[in-house]
Amino acid sequence: MFKKIKFQFIALSFLILSSAAVQAQCAMCRAALGGESNVAQAQAVNDGIVYLMAIPYILVGGIGYAVYRLYKKKKTT
C-alpha cells in the first residue's frame, strides 16, 4: 500500500518538476505568424493552443476520478 502511494508521489513530483515551456504551433500557424513583428501575437496563439489542448485531459481525468470514487464507494458497501 505504502509503496504504491510512494511511487505515485514520486511520479507526480517528477511530472510537476520536469515541466518546460511548450511551443505548440502547427506549421501553418508558424508560417503565418513568423517574423519579428508578430512575436506577441505568436505567443498568444501558442498559449491558446496549449489551453485548448489541456481542457480534454482535465475533463477525462475528472471523469476517471469520479468513476474511481464511485467504484470504491460501491466496493466498501
All heavy atoms as a GROMACS GRO file, in nm:
protein
  586
    1MET      N    1   0.083  -0.119   0.000
    1MET     CA    2   0.000   0.000   0.000
    1MET      C    3   0.087   0.125   0.000
    1MET      O    4   0.069   0.213  -0.081
    1MET     CB    5  -0.092  -0.004   0.121
    1MET     CG    6  -0.167   0.122   0.147
    1MET     SD    7  -0.316   0.124   0.049
    1MET     CE    8  -0.390   0.272   0.107
    2PHE      N    9   0.184   0.131   0.093
    2PHE     CA   10   0.268   0.250   0.102
    2PHE      C   11   0.363   0.261  -0.016
    2PHE      O   12   0.396   0.371  -0.058
    2PHE     CB   13   0.346   0.250   0.234
    2PHE     CG   14   0.258   0.272   0.354
    2PHE    CD1   15   0.237   0.172   0.445
    2PHE    CD2   16   0.194   0.393   0.372
    2PHE    CE1   17   0.154   0.192   0.555
    2PHE    CE2   18   0.112   0.415   0.480
    2PHE     CZ   19   0.092   0.314   0.572
    3LYS      N   20   0.404   0.147  -0.072
    3LYS     CA   21   0.492   0.151  -0.188
    3LYS      C   22   0.418   0.211  -0.308
    3LYS      O   23   0.476   0.287  -0.386
    3LYS     CB   24   0.543   0.012  -0.223
    3LYS     CG   25   0.645  -0.041  -0.127
    3LYS     CD   26   0.697  -0.175  -0.172
    3LYS     CE   27   0.801  -0.225  -0.073
    3LYS     NZ   28   0.859  -0.352  -0.116
    4LYS      N   29   0.290   0.179  -0.321
    4LYS     CA   30   0.211   0.232  -0.431
    4LYS      C   31   0.194   0.383  -0.416
    4LYS      O   32   0.209   0.458  -0.512
    4LYS     CB   33   0.074   0.164  -0.436
    4LYS     CG   34  -0.011   0.205  -0.552
    4LYS     CD   35  -0.141   0.129  -0.556
    4LYS     CE   36  -0.225   0.170  -0.674
    4LYS     NZ   37  -0.353   0.101  -0.676
    5ILE      N   38   0.164   0.428  -0.296
    5ILE     CA   39   0.148   0.571  -0.271
    5ILE      C   40   0.280   0.643  -0.290
    5ILE      O   41   0.284   0.752  -0.349
    5ILE     CB   42   0.092   0.595  -0.130
    5ILE    CG1   43  -0.051   0.541  -0.121
    5ILE    CG2   44   0.094   0.743  -0.093
    5ILE    CD1   45  -0.109   0.543   0.017
    6LYS      N   46   0.389   0.583  -0.246
    6LYS     CA   47   0.521   0.643  -0.261
    6LYS      C   48   0.555   0.656  -0.410
    6LYS      O   49   0.606   0.760  -0.454
    6LYS     CB   50   0.625   0.560  -0.190
    6LYS     CG   51   0.762   0.620  -0.190
    6LYS     CD   52   0.859   0.533  -0.111
    6LYS     CE   53   0.998   0.590  -0.116
    6LYS     NZ   54   1.093   0.505  -0.042
    7PHE      N   55   0.527   0.553  -0.489
    7PHE     CA   56   0.554   0.558  -0.633
    7PHE      C   57   0.471   0.666  -0.699
    7PHE      O   58   0.520   0.741  -0.783
    7PHE     CB   59   0.526   0.422  -0.697
    7PHE     CG   60   0.537   0.425  -0.846
    7PHE    CD1   61   0.662   0.428  -0.906
    7PHE    CD2   62   0.424   0.427  -0.926
    7PHE    CE1   63   0.674   0.432  -1.044
    7PHE    CE2   64   0.435   0.431  -1.063
    7PHE     CZ   65   0.560   0.434  -1.122
    8GLN      N   66   0.342   0.676  -0.663
    8GLN     CA   67   0.256   0.778  -0.722
    8GLN      C   68   0.306   0.918  -0.686
    8GLN      O   69   0.304   1.008  -0.769
    8GLN     CB   70   0.112   0.759  -0.676
    8GLN     CG   71   0.047   0.636  -0.735
    8GLN     CD   72  -0.091   0.611  -0.675
    8GLN    OE1   73  -0.129   0.669  -0.574
    8GLN    NE2   74  -0.166   0.521  -0.739
    9PHE      N   75   0.350   0.936  -0.563
    9PHE     CA   76   0.402   1.066  -0.521
    9PHE      C   77   0.528   1.102  -0.598
    9PHE      O   78   0.543   1.215  -0.645
    9PHE     CB   79   0.430   1.066  -0.371
    9PHE     CG   80   0.490   1.194  -0.322
    9PHE    CD1   81   0.412   1.308  -0.310
    9PHE    CD2   82   0.624   1.201  -0.290
    9PHE    CE1   83   0.466   1.427  -0.266
    9PHE    CE2   84   0.680   1.320  -0.246
    9PHE     CZ   85   0.601   1.432  -0.234
   10ILE      N   86   0.616   1.007  -0.615
   10ILE     CA   87   0.740   1.032  -0.689
   10ILE      C   88   0.710   1.062  -0.835
   10ILE      O   89   0.767   1.154  -0.894
   10ILE     CB   90   0.837   0.914  -0.675
   10ILE    CG1   91   0.889   0.906  -0.531
   10ILE    CG2   92   0.953   0.924  -0.772
   10ILE    CD1   93   0.968   0.781  -0.501
   11ALA      N   94   0.619   0.986  -0.895
   11ALA     CA   95   0.583   1.009  -1.035
   11ALA      C   96   0.520   1.146  -1.054
   11ALA      O   97   0.553   1.219  -1.148
   11ALA     CB   98   0.490   0.899  -1.084
   12LEU      N   99   0.429   1.184  -0.965
   12LEU     CA  100   0.364   1.314  -0.974
   12LEU      C  101   0.465   1.426  -0.953
   12LEU      O  102   0.463   1.526  -1.026
   12LEU     CB  103   0.251   1.324  -0.872
   12LEU     CG  104   0.171   1.453  -0.875
   12LEU    CD1  105   0.098   1.467  -1.008
   12LEU    CD2  106   0.072   1.457  -0.760
   13SER      N  107   0.555   1.410  -0.858
   13SER     CA  108   0.658   1.510  -0.834
   13SER      C  109   0.747   1.527  -0.956
   13SER      O  110   0.781   1.639  -0.994
   13SER     CB  111   0.743   1.471  -0.714
   13SER     OG  112   0.664   1.464  -0.599
   14PHE      N  113   0.784   1.416  -1.019
   14PHE     CA  114   0.867   1.422  -1.138
   14PHE      C  115   0.796   1.496  -1.251
   14PHE      O  116   0.856   1.580  -1.319
   14PHE     CB  117   0.906   1.281  -1.184
   14PHE     CG  118   0.986   1.280  -1.310
   14PHE    CD1  119   1.118   1.318  -1.310
   14PHE    CD2  120   0.926   1.242  -1.430
   14PHE    CE1  121   1.192   1.318  -1.427
   14PHE    CE2  122   0.998   1.242  -1.547
   14PHE     CZ  123   1.132   1.279  -1.546
   15LEU      N  124   0.668   1.468  -1.271
   15LEU     CA  125   0.593   1.534  -1.378
   15LEU      C  126   0.581   1.684  -1.353
   15LEU      O  127   0.591   1.764  -1.446
   15LEU     CB  128   0.455   1.472  -1.392
   15LEU     CG  129   0.452   1.332  -1.452
   15LEU    CD1  130   0.311   1.276  -1.447
   15LEU    CD2  131   0.504   1.335  -1.595
   16ILE      N  132   0.559   1.723  -1.229
   16ILE     CA  133   0.544   1.865  -1.198
   16ILE      C  134   0.676   1.938  -1.210
   16ILE      O  135   0.684   2.047  -1.267
   16ILE     CB  136   0.484   1.883  -1.057
   16ILE    CG1  137   0.338   1.838  -1.056
   16ILE    CG2  138   0.495   2.027  -1.010
   16ILE    CD1  139   0.276   1.833  -0.920
   17LEU      N  140   0.782   1.878  -1.159
   17LEU     CA  141   0.912   1.944  -1.160
   17LEU      C  142   0.981   1.943  -1.296
   17LEU      O  143   1.071   2.022  -1.320
   17LEU     CB  144   1.004   1.881  -1.054
   17LEU     CG  145   0.955   1.899  -0.910
   17LEU    CD1  146   1.046   1.823  -0.815
   17LEU    CD2  147   0.949   2.046  -0.873
   18SER      N  148   0.942   1.854  -1.384
   18SER     CA  149   1.008   1.846  -1.514
   18SER      C  150   0.932   1.920  -1.624
   18SER      O  151   0.958   1.898  -1.741
   18SER     CB  152   1.026   1.700  -1.554
   18SER     OG  153   0.900   1.641  -1.580
   19SER      N  154   0.841   2.006  -1.585
   19SER     CA  155   0.766   2.080  -1.687
   19SER      C  156   0.858   2.183  -1.752
   19SER      O  157   0.948   2.239  -1.691
   19SER     CB  158   0.645   2.149  -1.625
   19SER     OG  159   0.688   2.245  -1.532
   20ALA      N  160   0.834   2.206  -1.878
   20ALA     CA  161   0.913   2.301  -1.955
   20ALA      C  162   0.820   2.386  -2.038
   20ALA      O  163   0.701   2.357  -2.054
   20ALA     CB  164   1.011   2.227  -2.043
   21ALA      N  165   0.874   2.491  -2.093
   21ALA     CA  166   0.793   2.576  -2.180
   21ALA      C  167   0.756   2.497  -2.305
   21ALA      O  168   0.839   2.431  -2.366
   21ALA     CB  169   0.872   2.700  -2.218
   22VAL      N  170   0.631   2.505  -2.341
   22VAL     CA  171   0.581   2.429  -2.455
   22VAL      C  172   0.560   2.524  -2.571
   22VAL      O  173   0.501   2.630  -2.557
   22VAL     CB  174   0.447   2.360  -2.418
   22VAL    CG1  175   0.390   2.287  -2.537
   22VAL    CG2  176   0.467   2.267  -2.301
   23GLN      N  177   0.608   2.486  -2.686
   23GLN     CA  178   0.586   2.562  -2.809
   23GLN      C  179   0.493   2.481  -2.897
   23GLN      O  180   0.536   2.389  -2.965
   23GLN     CB  181   0.719   2.590  -2.880
   23GLN     CG  182   0.816   2.671  -2.799
   23GLN     CD  183   0.764   2.812  -2.776
   23GLN    OE1  184   0.698   2.871  -2.861
   23GLN    NE2  185   0.792   2.866  -2.659
   24ALA      N  186   0.365   2.512  -2.895
   24ALA     CA  187   0.265   2.432  -2.966
   24ALA      C  188   0.208   2.512  -3.082
   24ALA      O  189   0.107   2.580  -3.067
   24ALA     CB  190   0.156   2.390  -2.870
   25GLN      N  191   0.273   2.505  -3.193
   25GLN     CA  192   0.222   2.570  -3.313
   25GLN      C  193   0.229   2.474  -3.428
   25GLN      O  194   0.328   2.404  -3.446
   25GLN     CB  195   0.304   2.693  -3.349
   25GLN     CG  196   0.254   2.821  -3.292
   25GLN     CD  197   0.330   2.939  -3.349
   25GLN    OE1  198   0.412   2.925  -3.436
   25GLN    NE2  199   0.302   3.054  -3.295
   26CYS      N  200   0.125   2.474  -3.509
   26CYS     CA  201   0.130   2.394  -3.630
   26CYS      C  202   0.215   2.467  -3.733
   26CYS      O  203   0.248   2.585  -3.717
   26CYS     CB  204  -0.011   2.368  -3.683
   26CYS     SG  205  -0.096   2.517  -3.740
   27ALA      N  206   0.250   2.400  -3.840
   27ALA     CA  207   0.337   2.459  -3.940
   27ALA      C  208   0.272   2.580  -4.008
   27ALA      O  209   0.340   2.680  -4.036
   27ALA     CB  210   0.372   2.355  -4.044
   28MET      N  211   0.143   2.574  -4.031
   28MET     CA  212   0.076   2.686  -4.098
   28MET      C  213   0.070   2.809  -4.006
   28MET      O  214   0.089   2.922  -4.052
   28MET     CB  215  -0.064   2.645  -4.142
   28MET     CG  216  -0.062   2.544  -4.256
   28MET     SD  217  -0.225   2.499  -4.312
   28MET     CE  218  -0.277   2.650  -4.388
   29CYS      N  219   0.044   2.787  -3.878
   29CYS     CA  220   0.041   2.900  -3.785
   29CYS      C  221   0.180   2.962  -3.772
   29CYS      O  222   0.194   3.084  -3.767
   29CYS     CB  223  -0.008   2.854  -3.648
   29CYS     SG  224  -0.178   2.801  -3.644
   30ARG      N  225   0.281   2.879  -3.766
   30ARG     CA  226   0.418   2.929  -3.755
   30ARG      C  227   0.454   3.011  -3.878
   30ARG      O  228   0.517   3.117  -3.867
   30ARG     CB  229   0.516   2.814  -3.737
   30ARG     CG  230   0.659   2.862  -3.717
   30ARG     CD  231   0.751   2.747  -3.684
   30ARG     NE  232   0.718   2.684  -3.559
   30ARG     CZ  233   0.765   2.721  -3.440
   30ARG    NH1  234   0.846   2.822  -3.432
   30ARG    NH2  235   0.729   2.657  -3.332
   31ALA      N  236   0.414   2.966  -3.996
   31ALA     CA  237   0.446   3.039  -4.118
   31ALA      C  238   0.370   3.172  -4.123
   31ALA      O  239   0.425   3.274  -4.165
   31ALA     CB  240   0.412   2.955  -4.240
   32ALA      N  241   0.245   3.172  -4.080
   32ALA     CA  242   0.165   3.294  -4.085
   32ALA      C  243   0.210   3.396  -3.980
   32ALA      O  244   0.202   3.516  -4.003
   32ALA     CB  245   0.019   3.261  -4.063
   33LEU      N  246   0.258   3.347  -3.866
   33LEU     CA  247   0.296   3.437  -3.757
   33LEU      C  248   0.446   3.456  -3.747
   33LEU      O  249   0.494   3.521  -3.654
   33LEU     CB  250   0.241   3.384  -3.624
   33LEU     CG  251   0.090   3.376  -3.616
   33LEU    CD1  252   0.049   3.304  -3.488
   33LEU    CD2  253   0.028   3.513  -3.623
   34GLY      N  254   0.521   3.398  -3.837
   34GLY     CA  255   0.667   3.410  -3.832
   34GLY      C  256   0.713   3.551  -3.859
   34GLY      O  257   0.645   3.630  -3.922
   35GLY      N  258   0.828   3.582  -3.809
   35GLY     CA  259   0.885   3.715  -3.830
   35GLY      C  260   0.898   3.789  -3.699
   35GLY      O  261   0.847   3.749  -3.595
   36GLU      N  262   0.969   3.899  -3.707
   36GLU     CA  263   0.998   3.978  -3.587
   36GLU      C  264   0.878   4.062  -3.540
   36GLU      O  265   0.867   4.093  -3.423
   36GLU     CB  266   1.117   4.071  -3.615
   36GLU     CG  267   1.245   3.996  -3.647
   36GLU     CD  268   1.295   3.917  -3.529
   36GLU    OE1  269   1.282   3.965  -3.414
   36GLU    OE2  270   1.348   3.807  -3.551
   37SER      N  271   0.789   4.097  -3.631
   37SER     CA  272   0.681   4.189  -3.595
   37SER      C  273   0.565   4.121  -3.523
   37SER      O  274   0.483   4.188  -3.461
   37SER     CB  275   0.629   4.259  -3.720
   37SER     OG  276   0.576   4.163  -3.810
   38ASN      N  277   0.555   3.989  -3.531
   38ASN     CA  278   0.439   3.918  -3.474
   38ASN      C  279   0.474   3.835  -3.350
   38ASN      O  280   0.409   3.736  -3.324
   38ASN     CB  281   0.379   3.825  -3.579
   38ASN     CG  282   0.317   3.901  -3.694
   38ASN    OD1  283   0.271   4.012  -3.676
   38ASN    ND2  284   0.316   3.840  -3.810
   39VAL      N  285   0.572   3.874  -3.273
   39VAL     CA  286   0.617   3.794  -3.159
   39VAL      C  287   0.508   3.784  -3.053
   39VAL      O  288   0.478   3.674  -3.004
   39VAL     CB  289   0.747   3.853  -3.099
   39VAL    CG1  290   0.786   3.779  -2.972
   39VAL    CG2  291   0.859   3.847  -3.201
   40ALA      N  292   0.445   3.893  -3.018
   40ALA     CA  293   0.340   3.890  -2.914
   40ALA      C  294   0.219   3.811  -2.963
   40ALA      O  295   0.160   3.734  -2.885
   40ALA     CB  296   0.299   4.032  -2.877
   41GLN      N  297   0.184   3.827  -3.088
   41GLN     CA  298   0.069   3.754  -3.142
   41GLN      C  299   0.099   3.605  -3.151
   41GLN      O  300   0.012   3.523  -3.122
   41GLN     CB  301   0.034   3.810  -3.280
   41GLN     CG  302  -0.097   3.759  -3.333
   41GLN     CD  303  -0.134   3.822  -3.466
   41GLN    OE1  304  -0.052   3.891  -3.526
   41GLN    NE2  305  -0.256   3.800  -3.508
   42ALA      N  306   0.221   3.568  -3.186
   42ALA     CA  307   0.259   3.427  -3.192
   42ALA      C  308   0.256   3.365  -3.053
   42ALA      O  309   0.212   3.250  -3.036
   42ALA     CB  310   0.398   3.413  -3.254
   43GLN      N  311   0.299   3.438  -2.952
   43GLN     CA  312   0.295   3.387  -2.814
   43GLN      C  313   0.151   3.368  -2.769
   43GLN      O  314   0.119   3.271  -2.701
   43GLN     CB  315   0.368   3.482  -2.719
   43GLN     CG  316   0.381   3.429  -2.579
   43GLN     CD  317   0.460   3.300  -2.573
   43GLN    OE1  318   0.558   3.282  -2.643
   43GLN    NE2  319   0.416   3.208  -2.490
   44ALA      N  320   0.062   3.459  -2.808
   44ALA     CA  321  -0.079   3.445  -2.773
   44ALA      C  322  -0.140   3.322  -2.840
   44ALA      O  323  -0.219   3.249  -2.778
   44ALA     CB  324  -0.154   3.571  -2.814
   45VAL      N  325  -0.103   3.296  -2.964
   45VAL     CA  326  -0.153   3.177  -3.033
   45VAL      C  327  -0.100   3.052  -2.964
   45VAL      O  328  -0.174   2.954  -2.944
   45VAL     CB  329  -0.113   3.180  -3.183
   45VAL    CG1  330  -0.140   3.046  -3.249
   45VAL    CG2  331  -0.188   3.290  -3.254
   46ASN      N  332   0.027   3.051  -2.924
   46ASN     CA  333   0.083   2.936  -2.851
   46ASN      C  334   0.005   2.910  -2.723
   46ASN      O  335  -0.028   2.796  -2.691
   46ASN     CB  336   0.230   2.962  -2.817
   46ASN     CG  337   0.322   2.927  -2.929
   46ASN    OD1  338   0.285   2.855  -3.021
   46ASN    ND2  339   0.442   2.980  -2.924
   47ASP      N  340  -0.021   3.016  -2.647
   47ASP     CA  341  -0.094   3.000  -2.521
   47ASP      C  342  -0.235   2.946  -2.545
   47ASP      O  343  -0.284   2.862  -2.470
   47ASP     CB  344  -0.101   3.132  -2.446
   47ASP     CG  345   0.036   3.179  -2.398
   47ASP    OD1  346   0.129   3.095  -2.391
   47ASP    OD2  347   0.049   3.299  -2.368
   48GLY      N  348  -0.300   2.994  -2.648
   48GLY     CA  349  -0.434   2.945  -2.680
   48GLY      C  350  -0.436   2.799  -2.719
   48GLY      O  351  -0.524   2.723  -2.679
   49ILE      N  352  -0.336   2.757  -2.795
   49ILE     CA  353  -0.329   2.616  -2.837
   49ILE      C  354  -0.305   2.526  -2.716
   49ILE      O  355  -0.368   2.422  -2.702
   49ILE     CB  356  -0.219   2.598  -2.944
   49ILE    CG1  357  -0.261   2.666  -3.074
   49ILE    CG2  358  -0.190   2.450  -2.968
   49ILE    CD1  359  -0.152   2.674  -3.178
   50VAL      N  360  -0.215   2.566  -2.628
   50VAL     CA  361  -0.189   2.486  -2.508
   50VAL      C  362  -0.313   2.480  -2.420
   50VAL      O  363  -0.346   2.374  -2.365
   50VAL     CB  364  -0.067   2.543  -2.431
   50VAL    CG1  365  -0.052   2.477  -2.295
   50VAL    CG2  366   0.059   2.526  -2.513
   51TYR      N  367  -0.385   2.590  -2.406
   51TYR     CA  368  -0.508   2.593  -2.327
   51TYR      C  369  -0.612   2.498  -2.386
   51TYR      O  370  -0.672   2.419  -2.314
   51TYR     CB  371  -0.563   2.736  -2.323
   51TYR     CG  372  -0.697   2.748  -2.258
   51TYR    CD1  373  -0.710   2.739  -2.121
   51TYR    CD2  374  -0.812   2.768  -2.334
   51TYR    CE1  375  -0.835   2.750  -2.061
   51TYR    CE2  376  -0.936   2.778  -2.275
   51TYR     CZ  377  -0.946   2.770  -2.139
   51TYR     OH  378  -1.069   2.779  -2.080
   52LEU      N  379  -0.631   2.502  -2.516
   52LEU     CA  380  -0.728   2.414  -2.580
   52LEU      C  381  -0.687   2.267  -2.572
   52LEU      O  382  -0.771   2.178  -2.567
   52LEU     CB  383  -0.748   2.455  -2.726
   52LEU     CG  384  -0.822   2.586  -2.748
   52LEU    CD1  385  -0.819   2.624  -2.895
   52LEU    CD2  386  -0.964   2.577  -2.698
   53MET      N  387  -0.558   2.241  -2.569
   53MET     CA  388  -0.509   2.104  -2.560
   53MET      C  389  -0.527   2.048  -2.417
   53MET      O  390  -0.553   1.929  -2.400
   53MET     CB  391  -0.360   2.101  -2.597
   53MET     CG  392  -0.297   1.964  -2.592
   53MET     SD  393  -0.121   1.972  -2.612
   53MET     CE  394  -0.072   2.043  -2.456
   54ALA      N  395  -0.518   2.134  -2.317
   54ALA     CA  396  -0.523   2.087  -2.178
   54ALA      C  397  -0.664   2.053  -2.131
   54ALA      O  398  -0.682   1.964  -2.048
   54ALA     CB  399  -0.463   2.193  -2.086
   55ILE      N  400  -0.765   2.120  -2.182
   55ILE     CA  401  -0.902   2.101  -2.135
   55ILE      C  402  -0.951   1.956  -2.148
   55ILE      O  403  -1.005   1.901  -2.052
   55ILE     CB  404  -0.997   2.200  -2.205
   55ILE    CG1  405  -0.961   2.344  -2.170
   55ILE    CG2  406  -1.142   2.171  -2.172
   55ILE    CD1  407  -0.970   2.377  -2.023
   56PRO      N  408  -0.932   1.888  -2.262
   56PRO     CA  409  -0.979   1.748  -2.269
   56PRO      C  410  -0.910   1.656  -2.168
   56PRO      O  411  -0.974   1.568  -2.112
   56PRO     CB  412  -0.946   1.706  -2.412
   56PRO     CG  413  -0.937   1.831  -2.489
   56PRO     CD  414  -0.887   1.934  -2.394
   57TYR      N  415  -0.782   1.679  -2.142
   57TYR     CA  416  -0.712   1.596  -2.044
   57TYR      C  417  -0.768   1.619  -1.904
   57TYR      O  418  -0.783   1.524  -1.826
   57TYR     CB  419  -0.562   1.625  -2.046
   57TYR     CG  420  -0.494   1.570  -2.168
   57TYR    CD1  421  -0.453   1.654  -2.270
   57TYR    CD2  422  -0.472   1.434  -2.182
   57TYR    CE1  423  -0.391   1.604  -2.383
   57TYR    CE2  424  -0.410   1.382  -2.293
   57TYR     CZ  425  -0.370   1.468  -2.394
   57TYR     OH  426  -0.309   1.418  -2.503
   58ILE      N  427  -0.799   1.741  -1.871
   58ILE     CA  428  -0.856   1.771  -1.740
   58ILE      C  429  -0.994   1.707  -1.726
   58ILE      O  430  -1.027   1.648  -1.622
   58ILE     CB  431  -0.862   1.923  -1.718
   58ILE    CG1  432  -0.720   1.979  -1.706
   58ILE    CG2  433  -0.945   1.958  -1.596
   58ILE    CD1  434  -0.713   2.130  -1.709
   59LEU      N  435  -1.076   1.715  -1.832
   59LEU     CA  436  -1.208   1.654  -1.827
   59LEU      C  437  -1.201   1.502  -1.813
   59LEU      O  438  -1.274   1.443  -1.732
   59LEU     CB  439  -1.287   1.691  -1.952
   59LEU     CG  440  -1.335   1.835  -1.962
   59LEU    CD1  441  -1.397   1.862  -2.098
   59LEU    CD2  442  -1.432   1.866  -1.851
   60VAL      N  443  -1.116   1.438  -1.890
   60VAL     CA  444  -1.103   1.293  -1.882
   60VAL      C  445  -1.050   1.252  -1.745
   60VAL      O  446  -1.097   1.154  -1.686
   60VAL     CB  447  -1.012   1.240  -1.996
   60VAL    CG1  448  -0.974   1.095  -1.973
   60VAL    CG2  449  -1.081   1.256  -2.129
   61GLY      N  450  -0.956   1.327  -1.691
   61GLY     CA  451  -0.904   1.297  -1.558
   61GLY      C  452  -1.012   1.311  -1.452
   61GLY      O  453  -1.024   1.229  -1.360
   62GLY      N  454  -1.094   1.415  -1.462
   62GLY     CA  455  -1.203   1.435  -1.366
   62GLY      C  456  -1.308   1.324  -1.374
   62GLY      O  457  -1.355   1.275  -1.272
   63ILE      N  458  -1.343   1.285  -1.494
   63ILE     CA  459  -1.440   1.176  -1.512
   63ILE      C  460  -1.382   1.045  -1.460
   63ILE      O  461  -1.450   0.968  -1.392
   63ILE     CB  462  -1.482   1.164  -1.659
   63ILE    CG1  463  -1.565   1.285  -1.699
   63ILE    CG2  464  -1.560   1.035  -1.684
   63ILE    CD1  465  -1.591   1.297  -1.847
   64GLY      N  466  -1.255   1.021  -1.488
   64GLY     CA  467  -1.189   0.900  -1.438
   64GLY      C  468  -1.186   0.897  -1.286
   64GLY      O  469  -1.210   0.792  -1.224
   65TYR      N  470  -1.158   1.010  -1.224
   65TYR     CA  471  -1.157   1.017  -1.078
   65TYR      C  472  -1.296   0.993  -1.021
   65TYR      O  473  -1.311   0.922  -0.920
   65TYR     CB  474  -1.103   1.153  -1.031
   65TYR     CG  475  -1.106   1.168  -0.882
   65TYR    CD1  476  -1.019   1.098  -0.801
   65TYR    CD2  477  -1.198   1.253  -0.821
   65TYR    CE1  478  -1.023   1.112  -0.663
   65TYR    CE2  479  -1.203   1.268  -0.685
   65TYR     CZ  480  -1.114   1.196  -0.606
   65TYR     OH  481  -1.119   1.211  -0.470
   66ALA      N  482  -1.399   1.048  -1.084
   66ALA     CA  483  -1.536   1.028  -1.038
   66ALA      C  484  -1.576   0.881  -1.047
   66ALA      O  485  -1.639   0.826  -0.955
   66ALA     CB  486  -1.632   1.115  -1.117
   67VAL      N  487  -1.539   0.816  -1.156
   67VAL     CA  488  -1.570   0.673  -1.172
   67VAL      C  489  -1.495   0.592  -1.067
   67VAL      O  490  -1.551   0.500  -1.006
   67VAL     CB  491  -1.536   0.626  -1.315
   67VAL    CG1  492  -1.541   0.475  -1.326
   67VAL    CG2  493  -1.630   0.690  -1.415
   68TYR      N  494  -1.370   0.625  -1.044
   68TYR     CA  495  -1.291   0.555  -0.942
   68TYR      C  496  -1.354   0.571  -0.804
   68TYR      O  497  -1.364   0.476  -0.727
   68TYR     CB  498  -1.148   0.610  -0.942
   68TYR     CG  499  -1.065   0.562  -0.827
   68TYR    CD1  500  -1.012   0.434  -0.826
   68TYR    CD2  501  -1.037   0.646  -0.719
   68TYR    CE1  502  -0.935   0.390  -0.720
   68TYR    CE2  503  -0.961   0.603  -0.613
   68TYR     CZ  504  -0.910   0.474  -0.614
   68TYR     OH  505  -0.833   0.432  -0.509
   69ARG      N  506  -1.396   0.693  -0.771
   69ARG     CA  507  -1.458   0.718  -0.642
   69ARG      C  508  -1.589   0.640  -0.626
   69ARG      O  509  -1.616   0.583  -0.520
   69ARG     CB  510  -1.483   0.867  -0.625
   69ARG     CG  511  -1.469   0.913  -0.483
   69ARG     CD  512  -1.472   1.060  -0.472
   69ARG     NE  513  -1.606   1.106  -0.508
   69ARG     CZ  514  -1.639   1.231  -0.528
   69ARG    NH1  515  -1.549   1.322  -0.521
   69ARG    NH2  516  -1.762   1.264  -0.558
   70LEU      N  517  -1.668   0.636  -0.732
   70LEU     CA  518  -1.793   0.560  -0.726
   70LEU      C  519  -1.766   0.409  -0.712
   70LEU      O  520  -1.836   0.339  -0.639
   70LEU     CB  521  -1.878   0.585  -0.851
   70LEU     CG  522  -1.943   0.721  -0.860
   70LEU    CD1  523  -2.008   0.741  -0.996
   70LEU    CD2  524  -2.045   0.738  -0.750
   71TYR      N  525  -1.664   0.362  -0.781
   71TYR     CA  526  -1.627   0.219  -0.772
   71TYR      C  527  -1.582   0.185  -0.631
   71TYR      O  528  -1.621   0.082  -0.576
   71TYR     CB  529  -1.517   0.189  -0.873
   71TYR     CG  530  -1.464   0.049  -0.863
   71TYR    CD1  531  -1.536  -0.059  -0.907
   71TYR    CD2  532  -1.339   0.026  -0.807
   71TYR    CE1  533  -1.489  -0.186  -0.898
   71TYR    CE2  534  -1.288  -0.102  -0.798
   71TYR     CZ  535  -1.364  -0.210  -0.843
   71TYR     OH  536  -1.315  -0.336  -0.833
   72LYS      N  537  -1.498   0.271  -0.571
   72LYS     CA  538  -1.451   0.245  -0.434
   72LYS      C  539  -1.566   0.250  -0.334
   72LYS      O  540  -1.572   0.172  -0.241
   72LYS     CB  541  -1.344   0.346  -0.395
   72LYS     CG  542  -1.212   0.321  -0.458
   72LYS     CD  543  -1.154   0.191  -0.411
   72LYS     CE  544  -1.023   0.213  -0.346
   72LYS     NZ  545  -0.957   0.091  -0.306
   73LYS      N  546  -1.658   0.344  -0.354
   73LYS     CA  547  -1.772   0.359  -0.263
   73LYS      C  548  -1.862   0.235  -0.271
   73LYS      O  549  -1.908   0.185  -0.169
   73LYS     CB  550  -1.851   0.484  -0.301
   73LYS     CG  551  -1.959   0.521  -0.206
   73LYS     CD  552  -2.027   0.646  -0.258
   73LYS     CE  553  -2.075   0.733  -0.148
   73LYS     NZ  554  -2.147   0.851  -0.197
   74LYS      N  555  -1.884   0.186  -0.392
   74LYS     CA  556  -1.969   0.070  -0.410
   74LYS      C  557  -1.902  -0.056  -0.356
   74LYS      O  558  -1.969  -0.144  -0.301
   74LYS     CB  559  -1.999   0.052  -0.560
   74LYS     CG  560  -2.105  -0.049  -0.589
   74LYS     CD  561  -2.138  -0.048  -0.737
   74LYS     CE  562  -2.254  -0.137  -0.765
   74LYS     NZ  563  -2.296  -0.134  -0.906
   75LYS      N  564  -1.770  -0.063  -0.366
   75LYS     CA  565  -1.696  -0.180  -0.319
   75LYS      C  566  -1.698  -0.189  -0.166
   75LYS      O  567  -1.702  -0.299  -0.111
   75LYS     CB  568  -1.552  -0.172  -0.369
   75LYS     CG  569  -1.473  -0.296  -0.347
   75LYS     CD  570  -1.335  -0.283  -0.410
   75LYS     CE  571  -1.255  -0.407  -0.389
   75LYS     NZ  572  -1.121  -0.396  -0.446
   76THR      N  573  -1.696  -0.078  -0.096
   76THR     CA  574  -1.695  -0.080   0.051
   76THR      C  575  -1.831  -0.110   0.110
   76THR      O  576  -1.841  -0.156   0.222
   76THR     CB  577  -1.645   0.055   0.106
   76THR    OG1  578  -1.728   0.160   0.060
   76THR    CG2  579  -1.501   0.080   0.065
   77THR      N  580  -1.938  -0.084   0.037
   77THR     CA  581  -2.071  -0.110   0.093
   77THR      C  582  -2.122  -0.247   0.054
   77THR      O  583  -2.074  -0.322  -0.017
   77THR     CB  584  -2.174  -0.005   0.046
   77THR    OG1  585  -2.179  -0.004  -0.096
   77THR    CG2  586  -2.139   0.128   0.102
   0.00000   0.00000   0.00000
